[in-house]
Amino acid sequence: MIARTPIPQSVIDDIISRTDLVDLVANSGVKLIKSGREYQGLCPFHSERTPSFTVRPDLGFAHCFGCGAHETAIGYQMRVYGQSFIEAVKGLAWQAGVDLTDYVGRAEKPKVAPKPKIASRADETERETETEKRRRRGQRMWQRGVRIEGTAAEVYLAQHRGIDRALFLHNPVHRFVPDYEFWYRARDAKKPEAIWTGPALLTVMQYRDDRFAACHITCIDLDQPKGRLKLAAPDEDRDLNTKRVMGDPSTAAMRLGKPAFVMVGGEGLETTYSGMMVSGHSGWCSYSLDNLVGACLMDAKGDRHPYDGRRRLPSVVPDMARPGMLWPRECRERIFLGDGDTKDMPMLRAKLERGCRRAAQEGCKGRVAMSKPGTDFNSMILGAA
């Protein structure tokens, strides 16, 4: 008997390229509307009223600007149908006519058609209920936390990140848990499992009306030079993102400082705290760059990438219906922080430009502040310490 080998990446790529992503998503129950090269609909992975989920068949992925989901055909099949990696690959391979006999056995039509479980199939009340459930889970995590004074969270921010204690030590937006469990689902597993337990910094995210929105989690390992946990995926050759969000962060912010006329805003609390120290301004931050600057208008095309003409840059035209993080009303001048060590600088500048244009359309001034070339804001203050 010949031993079966793992599926080569070339075969996986072939399955993805042969799969009609638009049909895959539409057949799962998501109603899509064509808009230029994209298709838009309600996200199947989180509850929302305004569509933030897009399918790009030309690029081979689906992306949600609300929750950050980003999937190829295989990833989408796994998430929406609750399948393992092998189940998803075999199902799509059967539809695409790809032979997997030499790797995982013959790809066959499933005996029972899988049933999708997606948020966009629920009615408005059910979607709101699901959002509330996520918020409650985040609240329960937040309520577990204690003050960060004297904990690993204080050491992480003050010693490993060089943040001024006056900014964070008694700031009520932060808490600490000593035993956060990091859960991960392997490609061939049906259920996730806890692969790490340890200290974590909690930061509350709030809607503009002050309500609790989400709990942002930073996993800590004080043996690392910068204090943040490094965790490798057990089943893949890649590092996992050891920051997580529990709740509904769509329009929410981490309020690191008080509302002011001029404020800085960045992706992540370390960048934003560092920008506050460099500039002397107060600041709020988002959990992602896309959420900081808001979504782009679907019909608007970005310029050709200057280093790769096959790709386009993100559009600089904002979609005012999908604002992302909402800044305080008191702020009339928004300073968007950009790290000078970003690998794709044209992409970063395009997105920050979109944030500035959004600010202008909302009657505010928007401008960009970049850290020194080749470094980020946090490295700047660490170097000056």
NORZI-V549716 format. One record per residue. N is the residue number from 1. NEAR is the number of other C-alpha atoms within 8 Angstrom. D_LAST is the distance of its C-alpha to the last C-alpha in Angstrom with 2 decimals. Layout:
n;near;d_last
N;NEAR;D_LAST
N;NEAR;D_LAST
This chain:
n;near;d_last
1;2;63.81
2;3;61.02
3;4;57.50
4;7;55.62
5;7;52.35
6;6;49.27
7;9;49.62
8;6;48.30
9;6;45.73
10;6;48.32
11;8;50.72
12;10;48.19
13;8;47.36
14;9;51.11
15;13;51.59
16;11;48.83
17;8;50.24
18;7;53.76
19;11;52.86
20;8;53.39
21;11;50.25
22;9;51.77
23;7;54.83
24;10;52.81
25;10;50.84
26;10;53.92
27;7;56.05
28;9;53.62
29;10;54.44
30;14;51.77
31;7;53.44
32;8;51.95
33;7;52.47
34;8;52.14
35;9;49.88
36;7;49.74
37;9;48.49
38;11;47.09
39;13;48.71
40;13;47.40
41;12;48.11
42;15;46.92
43;14;44.42
44;12;46.19
45;9;43.11
46;11;42.20
47;13;44.10
48;9;43.95
49;6;46.24
50;7;45.12
51;9;45.15
52;12;41.75
53;13;42.99
54;11;43.78
55;12;45.61
56;11;45.18
57;12;48.09
58;5;47.32
59;5;43.87
60;11;44.99
61;12;42.82
62;14;42.81
63;11;39.72
64;12;39.10
65;11;36.71
66;10;37.05
67;10;36.15
68;7;34.65
69;9;37.52
70;8;37.94
71;10;40.94
72;10;43.37
73;12;47.01
74;12;46.58
75;9;43.57
76;11;45.47
77;11;48.57
78;13;46.64
79;8;44.98
80;12;47.88
81;10;50.52
82;9;48.54
83;10;49.43
84;11;47.93
85;12;46.81
86;9;50.13
87;9;52.19
88;12;50.56
89;11;50.94
90;12;54.58
91;12;55.44
92;11;54.02
93;13;55.46
94;12;58.89
95;9;58.64
96;9;57.40
97;6;59.98
98;10;57.58
99;9;59.00
100;12;56.84
101;8;59.60
102;8;57.93
103;9;54.70
104;11;55.15
105;7;58.83
106;8;60.74
107;12;59.19
108;7;61.63
109;7;62.09
110;7;60.76
111;4;63.72
112;4;62.24
113;5;60.36
114;6;56.81
115;5;56.15
116;9;52.99
117;8;50.98
118;12;49.17
119;12;47.88
120;13;49.68
121;9;53.06
122;9;52.69
123;7;53.88
124;7;51.61
125;7;51.94
126;8;51.03
127;14;47.96
128;10;46.78
129;8;47.50
130;10;45.37
131;12;42.43
132;8;42.91
133;8;43.01
134;11;39.63
135;14;38.20
136;9;39.77
137;10;38.32
138;14;34.86
139;12;35.65
140;8;36.80
141;9;33.55
142;11;31.60
143;6;33.93
144;7;33.22
145;10;29.61
146;7;28.37
147;7;25.54
148;13;22.16
149;8;21.25
150;6;21.26
151;8;21.66
152;11;20.11
153;13;19.19
154;12;16.87
155;11;15.23
156;14;15.10
157;11;13.41
158;11;11.00
159;9;10.15
160;11;11.16
161;12;10.19
162;11;7.19
163;13;9.84
164;8;10.44
165;7;13.41
166;6;15.36
167;11;15.85
168;10;17.23
169;9;18.30
170;7;21.59
171;8;21.99
172;5;25.48
173;10;24.91
174;12;23.26
175;13;25.13
176;14;25.12
177;12;27.86
178;7;27.96
179;8;30.72
180;10;30.47
181;9;32.99
182;8;32.23
183;9;35.59
184;8;36.62
185;9;40.02
186;9;40.89
187;8;42.97
188;7;46.20
189;9;45.68
190;8;47.28
191;5;44.95
192;9;41.21
193;7;40.01
194;9;36.95
195;8;35.08
196;7;32.04
197;9;31.43
198;10;28.15
199;14;25.39
200;15;24.47
201;14;22.59
202;14;25.17
203;11;24.69
204;13;27.81
205;15;29.04
206;14;31.51
207;12;34.20
208;10;34.43
209;5;37.03
210;6;34.58
211;7;36.37
212;10;34.67
213;14;34.44
214;16;32.44
215;15;29.99
216;13;27.00
217;12;26.05
218;11;22.98
219;13;23.91
220;14;21.43
221;10;21.32
222;13;18.65
223;5;19.87
224;9;18.52
225;7;15.11
226;8;14.17
227;12;16.50
228;13;19.18
229;10;22.72
230;9;24.31
231;8;28.03
232;9;30.75
233;10;33.94
234;5;36.71
235;6;39.26
236;6;37.39
237;6;35.10
238;6;32.14
239;8;29.06
240;8;29.44
241;6;27.34
242;10;25.99
243;8;25.47
244;8;28.70
245;11;30.33
246;12;33.33
247;14;35.36
248;11;35.98
249;13;32.81
250;9;34.86
251;11;34.12
252;16;31.59
253;15;27.97
254;13;25.05
255;11;24.62
256;14;20.97
257;8;21.65
258;7;24.83
259;10;27.21
260;8;26.78
261;8;28.48
262;11;25.53
263;14;23.43
264;15;21.25
265;14;22.46
266;16;21.18
267;13;22.25
268;10;20.58
269;11;18.52
270;10;15.15
271;13;15.69
272;16;17.06
273;12;14.51
274;12;11.84
275;14;14.54
276;12;15.13
277;11;11.68
278;7;12.00
279;6;15.67
280;7;16.18
281;9;19.13
282;13;20.37
283;15;20.90
284;15;23.15
285;15;23.01
286;16;25.63
287;12;26.12
288;8;26.94
289;10;26.89
290;10;30.67
291;16;30.63
292;15;28.07
293;15;30.31
294;15;33.66
295;13;36.52
296;12;38.36
297;10;42.05
298;9;44.08
299;7;46.45
300;8;43.81
301;8;43.04
302;9;39.80
303;8;39.85
304;10;40.30
305;12;37.15
306;6;36.58
307;4;35.87
308;7;38.47
309;8;41.55
310;6;42.82
311;7;40.18
312;10;39.54
313;11;36.32
314;11;35.96
315;14;37.95
316;12;36.27
317;9;39.09
318;13;38.10
319;11;40.52
320;8;40.48
321;5;42.16
322;9;39.18
323;13;36.19
324;14;33.65
325;13;31.05
326;10;32.48
327;8;30.19
328;7;31.00
329;5;33.93
330;7;32.08
331;13;29.75
332;10;31.44
333;11;28.64
334;15;26.82
335;12;23.75
336;14;23.67
337;15;20.37
338;13;20.82
339;11;18.63
340;12;19.09
341;8;19.52
342;8;22.58
343;4;25.48
344;6;28.16
345;8;26.83
346;9;30.32
347;10;30.64
348;10;27.33
349;9;28.27
350;12;31.76
351;14;30.62
352;12;28.21
353;10;31.14
354;15;33.29
355;15;30.96
356;15;31.20
357;12;34.97
358;13;35.23
359;12;33.45
360;10;35.92
361;7;38.87
362;6;37.74
363;7;37.70
364;11;33.94
365;10;31.73
366;13;29.55
367;9;27.03
368;11;24.47
369;8;20.83
370;8;19.53
371;12;16.10
372;10;16.00
373;7;18.81
374;7;18.24
375;11;15.09
376;14;14.55
377;12;12.66
378;12;10.75
379;8;9.79
380;11;8.74
381;12;6.09
382;9;5.17
383;6;5.53
384;5;3.80
385;5;0.00
